[in-house]
Amino acid sequence: MTTDPQPVAPAGPLAPPQPPASQPSPPPAPARDPFAWIDEHAATRRRAGLVRTLRPRTVDARVVDLAGNDYLGLTRHPEVTRAAADAALSWGAGSTGSRLVTGTTGLHAELEGELAGFSGFEAALVFASGYAANLAAVTALSAPGGLIVSDTGNHASLIDGCRLARAATEVVAHRDPDAVRKALAGHDGPAVVVTDSVFSVDGDAAPLARHAEVCRTAGAALLIDDAHGFGVLGEGGRGAAHAAGLAGAPDVVCTVTLSKALGSQGGAVLGPARVVEHLVNAARTFIFDTGLAPAAAAGALAALRVLRREPQRAGRAAAVARELYDRLGAAGLDAVAPDACVLSVLAPDSRAAVRWAADCRAAGLAVACFRPPSVPDGISRLRLTARADLTGDEIARAVETIVRAAPPEAFRTPPTGGR
Ligand SMILES: Cc1ncc(COP(=O)(O)O)c(C=O)c1O
């Protein structure tokens, strides 16, 4: 066994006297507790049953996972993990700098080329997360004095992008092209319409083709967050924009995350080359953020290649979501019809939702519990995600567990089977 060498003081008369170790004196008390307001918020949260807690996963947990976003079952695919491990060994654990300094490797460039080619857009730009990609796209594409029109059900990252942008934002009714048209009609100048393709709470899809028509008539850009559509919707998982015939359109920009269907981490903006060039020069979350770790870029690239080779994964994931919906509906539970892999099952209230999810977990089924303030309509729900690699047996067990653990008030109609 070896031990770290201890620092040795020089011996003899030349050794300077060592000052006694000083104890740091306690800092003076602040005039007022600057965090007292946090305690008040925490108490309000506790009273409302809305406290969020972390539950670290264990690597070998034997749970059926309907909570993660690994839609295509690629996060542990051997080609994906091998590519990520090899990249970490070659490049190191991090990218070492921002994309414009040292954070771009050949892997980033390859990934951007293949993402663009696969999705049908002219160019792609990779970010450290989908969140960063959305902040970049919304802020850099909204001109000062311009207008952003944003769906009321949009993801928090798009909402935050609107807050950071130097443009007016009009929030419009959910999935409503007429509301978009009206918002654009009163504006003269650059405008961008922002929408999720598949909404992250309920899993319902935006009417992209109709939105695009409205945008074209008004001369506005359409920005689509395809976090939940990419890899699942469209031909071989090419995404919602591709499915709507909008891939490669000169006035359409799409963001994707690499953390869901591609099983890795990171995000990307897809669009016309001049838009991507603009982002490289103007998007703060591109310029001032450390580049995506090479392992994550390599993992996403390997996953994309698996998807190209095995396009059936995309359709299978969506079919599993539909099967879960049909079975839960037949048991009398109130769920929202899924347009991709996200499925929402309505709960009577937030406490019942928390208990329901905990009972599912105790029975070996991981489900997410969405409550206010993370839901736009204030309705708590279990949020399930489908995966292409779920077996028939796992689907049956998952449905049985959810139905057995459901509070009585969650049933819209009397269950058709035994509970
Ligand atoms: C609709 C939507 N957009 C963007 C994001 C952010 O992506 P990322 O997790 O890669 O930051 C998410 C993540 O949950 C999402 O659901």
The ligand as an ORCA input file, in Angstrom:
! r2SCAN-3c Opt
* xyz 0 1
  C     -40.305     19.778    -25.421
  C     -38.930     19.837    -24.844
  N     -38.060     20.722    -25.337
  C     -36.814     20.823    -24.858
  C     -36.372     20.016    -23.840
  C     -34.976     20.203    -23.303
  O     -34.126     19.228    -23.799
  P     -32.829     18.786    -22.977
  O     -33.316     17.891    -21.899
  O     -31.964     18.127    -23.978
  O     -32.218     20.022    -22.419
  C     -37.226     19.066    -23.308
  C     -36.738     18.187    -22.211
  O     -37.409     17.646    -21.416
  C     -38.548     18.966    -23.810
  O     -39.420     18.087    -23.318
*
